[in-house]
Amino acid sequence: MSDTRGGWELPISEHELTRLTEDLDEAHRTYLPAMHASAAELTEQIRDQQTARARKGSGLAGQASRRGFLLGAGGVAAAFALAACSSSGNAPSAAGASGAAGGAGSASPSSMYTGDLQVVALATALENQAVGAYTAALAAAKAGKLGTVPAAVGTFAQTAMSQHSDHAKAWNAVLTGAGKPAITDVPLSNQPATLQALGAVTDVGGVAKLALMLEQQAAETYLFATYNVTSPGGIATAATIAPVEAMHAAILNYVLGQYPVPDDFLGVDKAASPSLLTV
């Protein structure tokens, strides 16, 4: 075990954490081609919908392709198979991360993102939020503000941050492909509280608790999306990312000494609502 200032210690060995991070990276690389393919499919479907509305002057969506439907169905199956690696343990709610997506929710009335693009915008913002949190945590560690940080913890943080960045790029490609602006910041109403919570942590354990909250929020938001978006490509994209987010959460539970117990079903009570969007 590795001690840090304030009495926090890594409950598992650095070797174990390194192995878990390597498994995570392998899973991410495995899902990456399917993620890009389904994101491209989603872009095509949204363009078809836009063309159909322009031609017919109605809100009718374009017909989804057989390939898109099969891709969506396969992605959902994968999400249910792998999301069970997430823990049922409770994450802190101090940063007010979730918007409790018990319903479809809505962004601001003047939002430029509507329909499935609203969910895409929310997903992009959540990914950017996670990237920012890990970036800030790594900077704090480098500045010595978190005590002695085990090297394996830093490697995990770098890996998770890179994967969130990949996810954000995939979602932004959908937005720009649909003629909408990319989201490069964090237009979420809970971001100030998240930054405040991050600035208050003084050790690795505190960072891990906050990161766990964000990871669980992301994983459950993606699961919620598989039930609430209309495009098969959107369902498939969310389903290929959800298992990776769940693996992030599972590893953070190990870092916190909370052995992850597989759930029969990943919940959605911590899922973010589109109402969090400020654009």
Secondary structure, DSSP 8 states (H G I E B T S, - for coil): --B-GGG-B-SS-HHHHHHHHHHHHHHHHHHHHHHHHHHHHHHHHHHHHHHHHHHHSS-------HHHHHHHHHHHHHHHHHGGGS-------TT------SS-----TT-S--THHHHHHHHHHHHHHHHHHHHHHHHHHHTTTTSS--HHHHHHHHHHHHHHHHHHHHHHHHHHHTT-----S--BTTHHHHHHHHHH--SHHHHHHHHHHHHHHHHHHHHHHHHH---HHHHHHHHHHHHHHHHHHHHHHHHTT------SS---TT---GGGB--
